[in-house]
Amino acid sequence: MKEVIKKWGKEVIIVNEPEYCGKLLYVDKGASGSLHYHPKKKETFYLLEGMINLEYDDALFKMFESLAGSITLLPNTVHRFTAILDSILLEISTYHDDDDVVRLEPSRSANE
């Protein structure tokens, strides 16, 4: 496993193989990930703990206390998550490559 500190919290990469990737995203209350998209990557998110707003394209998917189920985002879907409470997201996706991220707006910490 690999832990990566982010402005919004931390990312724990459980596995990143050519066929699939699994991560835990720990998002601090009030923090937001960058507004971005992946030209190749397909991602499914499932809320394990907390409360998250996931913006994607022109929609808003509210994930509350694991009750909202999962959501799958196809390649080229513009998205960003914001934590309403300290939260943990499970991300299952195709292979993660840092070169497959196009950032449109930066991440925000809880203090910004």
Backbone hydrogen bonds in HBPLUS format (Angstrom, degrees):
<---DONOR---> <-ACCEPTOR-->    atom                        ^
c    i                          cat <-CA-CA->   ^        H-A-AA   ^      H-
h    n   atom  resd res      DA  || num        DHA   H-A  angle D-A-AA Bond
n    s   type  num  typ     dist DA aas  dist angle  dist       angle   num
A0002-LYS N   A0013-ILE O   3.06 MM  11  5.10 154.0  2.13 135.5 143.7     1
A0013-ILE N   A0002-LYS O   2.74 MM  11  5.10 160.3  1.77 163.2 160.6     2
A0004-VAL N   A0011-GLU O   2.78 MM   7  5.13 162.9  1.81 155.3 161.1     3
A0011-GLU N   A0004-VAL O   2.86 MM   7  5.13 161.2  1.89 148.4 154.8     4
A0006-LYS N   A0009-GLY O   2.87 MM   3  5.08 167.9  1.88 135.6 135.9     5
A0009-GLY N   A0006-LYS O   3.23 MM   3  5.08 155.5  2.30  98.8 106.2     6
A0028-ASP N   A0008-TRP O   2.87 MM  20  5.89 172.1  1.87 166.5 168.9     7
A0010-LYS N   A0026-TYR O   2.99 MM  16  5.23 155.8  2.05 141.8 149.4     8
A0026-TYR N   A0010-LYS O   2.83 MM  16  5.23 166.0  1.85 165.8 168.2     9
A0012-VAL N   A0024-LEU O   2.82 MM  12  5.08 169.2  1.83 155.7 159.5    10
A0024-LEU N   A0012-VAL O   2.88 MM  12  5.08 152.1  1.96 139.9 149.2    11
A0014-ILE N   A0022-GLY O   2.81 MM   8  5.41 144.3  1.94 144.5 155.1    12
A0015-VAL N   A0022-GLY O   3.27 MM   7  5.21 159.6  2.32 137.8 140.0    13
A0022-GLY N   A0015-VAL O   2.82 MM   7  5.21 158.4  1.87 146.5 148.8    14
A0017-GLU N   A0020-TYR O   2.78 MM   3  5.31 149.2  1.87 172.8 175.3    15
A0021-CYS N   A0093-SER O   2.76 MM  72  5.10 141.9  1.90 145.5 143.4    16
A0093-SER N   A0021-CYS O   2.92 MM  72  5.10 164.0  1.94 146.7 149.7    17
A0023-LYS N   A0091-GLU O   2.85 MM  68  5.08 158.1  1.90 151.9 157.4    18
A0091-GLU N   A0023-LYS O   2.92 MM  68  5.08 172.9  1.92 145.1 147.2    19
A0025-LEU N   A0089-LEU O   2.78 MM  64  4.95 166.1  1.80 150.6 155.4    20
A0089-LEU N   A0025-LEU O   2.85 MM  64  4.95 160.2  1.88 141.9 147.8    21
A0027-VAL N   A0087-SER O   2.87 MM  60  5.20 154.4  1.94 141.7 149.6    22
A0087-SER N   A0027-VAL O   2.95 MM  60  5.20 165.5  1.97 152.1 156.9    23
A0031-ALA N   A0028-ASP O   2.95 MM   3  5.43 163.2  1.98 139.7 140.8    24
A0030-GLY N   A0083-ALA O   2.78 MM  53  5.36 166.8  1.80 142.9 145.6    25
A0083-ALA N   A0031-ALA O   3.05 MM  52  5.80 158.3  2.10 164.3 170.4    26
A0032-SER N   A0108-ARG O   2.93 MM  76  5.04 160.3  1.97 138.1 144.2    27
A0108-ARG N   A0032-SER O   2.86 MM  76  5.04 164.7  1.89 141.6 145.9    28
A0033-GLY N   A0081-PHE O   2.94 MM  48  5.52 154.3  2.00 153.8 162.3    29
A0035-LEU N   A0105-GLU O   3.14 MM  70  4.98 140.6  2.30 119.6 131.2    30
A0104-LEU N   A0035-LEU O   2.68 MM  69  5.39 167.5  1.69 160.4 164.2    31
A0105-GLU N   A0035-LEU O   3.27 MM  70  4.98 150.4  2.36 134.4 135.6    32
A0036-HIS N   A0079-HIS O   3.01 MM  43  5.61 165.1  2.03 153.1 154.7    33
A0079-HIS N   A0036-HIS O   2.82 MM  43  5.61 160.0  1.86 159.1 164.6    34
A0037-TYR N   A0102-VAL O   3.06 MM  65  5.41 142.0  2.21 134.8 146.4    35
A0102-VAL N   A0037-TYR O   2.87 MM  65  5.41 167.0  1.89 165.7 168.4    36
A0076-ASN N   A0038-HIS O   2.78 MM  38  5.34 157.7  1.83 138.0 142.5    37
A0094-THR N   A0042-LYS O   3.03 MM  52  5.62 143.5  2.16 149.4 159.9    38
A0043-GLU N   A0073-LEU O   2.99 MM  30  5.24 158.0  2.03 151.6 155.8    39
A0073-LEU N   A0043-GLU O   2.66 MM  30  5.24 159.0  1.70 159.8 167.0    40
A0044-THR N   A0092-ILE O   2.74 MM  48  5.24 151.0  1.83 155.5 165.6    41
A0092-ILE N   A0044-THR O   2.92 MM  48  5.24 164.0  1.94 154.2 159.3    42
A0045-PHE N   A0071-ILE O   2.87 MM  26  5.49 159.0  1.91 156.7 160.3    43
A0071-ILE N   A0045-PHE O   3.08 MM  26  5.49 148.3  2.19 144.5 154.2    44
A0046-TYR N   A0090-LEU O   2.93 MM  44  5.12 147.5  2.03 144.8 153.5    45
A0090-LEU N   A0046-TYR O   2.78 MM  44  5.12 173.8  1.79 155.6 157.8    46
A0048-LEU N   A0088-ILE O   2.86 MM  40  5.46 158.6  1.91 156.8 163.0    47
A0049-GLU N   A0088-ILE O   3.33 MM  39  5.09 152.4  2.41 138.6 138.6    48
A0088-ILE N   A0049-GLU O   2.85 MM  39  5.09 152.6  1.92 139.6 141.9    49
A0065-GLU N   A0050-GLY O   2.90 MM  15  5.30 152.3  1.98 160.9 166.4    50
A0084-ILE N   A0051-MET O   2.87 MM  33  5.30 157.8  1.91 141.1 147.4    51
A0085-LEU N   A0051-MET O   3.42 MM  34  5.25 157.2  2.48 137.2 135.2    52
A0052-ILE N   A0063-MET O   2.81 MM  11  5.04 164.4  1.83 152.7 157.4    53
A0063-MET N   A0052-ILE O   2.74 MM  11  5.04 172.4  1.75 167.0 167.0    54
A0053-ASN N   A0082-THR O   2.87 MM  29  5.22 167.0  1.88 157.4 161.7    55
A0082-THR N   A0053-ASN O   2.84 MM  29  5.22 150.6  1.92 150.9 160.3    56
A0054-LEU N   A0061-PHE O   2.85 MM   7  5.05 166.6  1.87 148.0 152.2    57
A0061-PHE N   A0054-LEU O   2.80 MM   7  5.05 173.7  1.80 149.3 151.5    58
A0055-GLU N   A0080-ARG O   2.75 MM  25  5.23 156.0  1.81 173.0 170.2    59
A0080-ARG N   A0055-GLU O   2.93 MM  25  5.23 145.0  2.06 145.2 148.9    60
A0056-TYR N   A0059-ALA O   3.04 MM   3  5.36 165.4  2.07 136.7 140.9    61
A0059-ALA N   A0056-TYR O   2.69 MM   3  5.36 166.9  1.71 150.6 152.4    62
A0057-ASP N   A0078-VAL O   2.81 MM  21  5.24 154.0  1.88 148.6 157.0    63
A0067-LEU N   A0064-PHE O   2.80 MM   3  5.69 168.0  1.81 137.7 140.9    64
A0077-THR N   A0074-LEU O   3.23 MM   3  5.88 136.7  2.43 145.4 144.2    65
A0100-ASP N   A0097-ASP O   2.78 MM   3  5.34 164.5  1.80 123.8 128.6    66
A0112-GLU N   A0109-SER O   3.27 MM   3  5.59 169.8  2.28 112.3 115.3    67
